[in-house]
Amino acid sequence: MSTIGILTGGGDCPGLNPVIRAVVRKALNEGYEVLGIKNGWKGLVEKDTLKLDLMAISGILPKGGTILGTSRTNPYKKAEDLERVKQNFKELALDALIVVGGEDTLGVASKLVKDGIKNIVGVPKTIDNDLSATDYSFGFDTAVNVAMECIDRLHTTAESHHRIIVAEVMGRHAGWIATEAGIAGGADVILIPEIPIDIDEVCSIIKKRHGRGKTFSIVVVAEGAQFKDKDLVLQEEKLDSFGHVRLGGIGEALGEQIEKRTGYETRVSVLGHIQRGGSPTAFDRVLGTRFGIKAVELVINKQFGKMVALSGNKIIDVPLEKAVAALKTVDMELYNIAREFFG
Ligand code: F6P
């Protein structure tokens, strides 16, 4: 019997379990066996696996996170790890591997295809929505809805106390979560990595708003946003195994500047991993399910070196290397809609 392996790597996100469930259901229906690789690429380095049968996937559709576990392991960091990945792929007798991940995890998949492990299919996931080859990745919709709910909650307390509240959201170097959650939550200013922060402009928007009688404001800032004035920066540089800076700290720095310059009492709320946890929305469950089914279809048709993607409302496939070719930053048409509501 042929065996399909599946792993989930990088930051977890809501929608991973619906993908795993769909892959297993479709693969079993088509006569394959499915082997779960635990904790991303780490599981292939260590040959740490889990048989995925109908019992193993029972009840996982509404669960956040991933039943396989995840890690930010980069097997290309050490030559011996890469060798073990190649060796274990053979020893586990995998006929195909479905890799569910973001830029880093899929980047490894793309390199492996070039290095001879050809039978790989990618599935894009990230709450950041920054993969250019797909219109949406699952996880994003849930993160936006969570952030929107938090902004709603921050509104009521900001209004009662006549404060400014800065909400720092995730998104790495793209401001999608900030922009969409900010529009949906009615933020008074939205700051994103794509546009350096002009602190004078931010304070003047807030002062103007308060000048027309408002006594509170909500400022949404993406964790990757930077001040235009380089003197105002910030965070210590901690790198992960893919060389990414661990972001965070802009909210605090921004809140401090706003309070100092406007004189209005200001608080900062960092939403953090709350945005990544919990049950996926219906959109993310459906998208994850569609991606999982399509990934198995690609395996059946031996369409390897591909990634499934959403284009409009159709599930398509694209070359795996396209998945990591460019960062998808915020569409300025969308950001300009948000701007209409500043102040
Ligand atoms: O890429 C997803 C993401 O949640 C980013 O938005 C964030 O910068 C990063 O992961 C946080 O990573 P970690 O879970 O390692 O702290």
Residues whose N, C-alpha, C, O or C-beta is under 5 A from the ligand:
A	BS01	F6P	G11 D128 M170 G171 R172 L247
